Amino acid sequence: MKLNEQLELLKTLSPQAFLAFGMGQVAYVRPVTINNQQVFSLHAADGTALTLVDSLEGACALARQNDLDAVTLQ
């Protein structure tokens, strides 16, 4: 399947299917501030918060340990 065909297919996904896209494969990591301290929040592909970690490296390592590819969000 060509890239253009893949992009068109993604555009036809329902909101529920789009939320499930990447489940079990992708984890999102984003910095958050809690009590004036920066930590990193690890989320499932659908946005469900999984855990807080004190470093970006730790969050990525935790994702890898669970067979997930980490993607950082700023």
DRENDO-1510 file (C-alpha; in Angstrom, 1 decimal, always signed):
<recs>
REC; n; res; u; v; w
REC; 1; MET; +0.0; +0.0; +0.0 .
REC; 2; LYS; +1.4; +3.4; -1.0 .
REC; 3; LEU; +1.7; +6.3; +1.4 .
REC; 4; ASN; -1.1; +8.3; -0.1 .
REC; 5; GLU; -3.4; +5.2; +0.2 .
REC; 6; GLN; -2.4; +4.8; +3.8 .
REC; 7; LEU; -3.1; +8.5; +4.6 .
REC; 8; GLU; -6.5; +8.2; +3.0 .
REC; 9; LEU; -7.3; +5.1; +5.0 .
REC; 10; LEU; -6.3; +6.9; +8.2 .
REC; 11; LYS; -8.7; +9.7; +7.3 .
REC; 12; THR; -11.6; +7.3; +7.2 .
REC; 13; LEU; -11.1; +5.9; +10.7 .
REC; 14; SER; -13.8; +6.5; +13.2 .
REC; 15; PRO; -12.9; +8.4; +16.4 .
REC; 16; GLN; -13.0; +5.2; +18.4 .
REC; 17; ALA; -10.8; +3.4; +15.9 .
REC; 18; PHE; -8.3; +6.3; +15.8 .
REC; 19; LEU; -8.1; +6.2; +19.6 .
REC; 20; ALA; -7.3; +2.5; +19.5 .
REC; 21; PHE; -4.7; +3.0; +16.8 .
REC; 22; GLY; -1.3; +1.9; +18.2 .
REC; 23; MET; -2.7; +0.3; +21.3 .
REC; 24; GLY; -0.3; -2.3; +22.5 .
REC; 25; GLN; +2.5; -0.8; +20.4 .
REC; 26; VAL; +2.9; +2.9; +21.3 .
REC; 27; ALA; +3.3; +4.8; +24.6 .
REC; 28; TYR; +3.4; +8.6; +24.8 .
REC; 29; VAL; +5.7; +10.4; +27.1 .
REC; 30; ARG; +5.1; +14.0; +28.1 .
REC; 31; PRO; +6.6; +16.3; +30.7 .
REC; 32; VAL; +4.3; +17.5; +33.5 .
REC; 33; THR; +4.9; +19.6; +36.5 .
REC; 34; ILE; +3.6; +18.4; +39.9 .
REC; 35; ASN; +4.4; +20.3; +43.1 .
REC; 36; ASN; +6.9; +22.5; +41.2 .
REC; 37; GLN; +8.8; +19.4; +40.1 .
REC; 38; GLN; +9.1; +18.2; +36.5 .
REC; 39; VAL; +8.2; +14.6; +36.0 .
REC; 40; PHE; +7.3; +12.5; +32.9 .
REC; 41; SER; +3.8; +11.0; +32.3 .
REC; 42; LEU; +3.6; +7.8; +30.4 .
REC; 43; HIS; +0.3; +7.3; +28.5 .
REC; 44; ALA; -1.2; +4.5; +26.5 .
REC; 45; ALA; -2.0; +5.2; +22.8 .
REC; 46; ASP; -5.5; +6.1; +23.7 .
REC; 47; GLY; -4.3; +8.7; +26.2 .
REC; 48; THR; -4.9; +6.7; +29.3 .
REC; 49; ALA; -2.3; +7.8; +31.9 .
REC; 50; LEU; -0.2; +4.8; +33.0 .
REC; 51; THR; +2.4; +6.2; +35.4 .
REC; 52; LEU; +4.7; +9.0; +36.4 .
REC; 53; VAL; +8.4; +8.7; +36.1 .
REC; 54; ASP; +11.1; +11.1; +37.3 .
REC; 55; SER; +13.1; +11.1; +34.1 .
REC; 56; LEU; +12.6; +10.9; +30.3 .
REC; 57; GLU; +15.1; +8.1; +30.1 .
REC; 58; GLY; +13.2; +6.2; +32.8 .
REC; 59; ALA; +9.9; +6.6; +31.0 .
REC; 60; CYS; +11.3; +5.4; +27.7 .
REC; 61; ALA; +13.0; +2.4; +29.4 .
REC; 62; LEU; +9.7; +1.5; +31.1 .
REC; 63; ALA; +7.9; +1.7; +27.8 .
REC; 64; ARG; +10.6; -0.6; +26.2 .
REC; 65; GLN; +10.3; -3.1; +29.1 .
REC; 66; ASN; +6.6; -3.4; +28.2 .
REC; 67; ASP; +7.3; -3.8; +24.5 .
REC; 68; LEU; +6.0; -0.4; +23.6 .
REC; 69; ASP; +7.7; +2.2; +21.4 .
REC; 70; ALA; +7.9; +5.6; +23.2 .
REC; 71; VAL; +7.0; +8.8; +21.5 .
REC; 72; THR; +7.7; +12.1; +23.2 .
REC; 73; LEU; +5.2; +15.0; +23.3 .
REC; 74; GLN; +6.2; +18.5; +24.2 .
</recs>
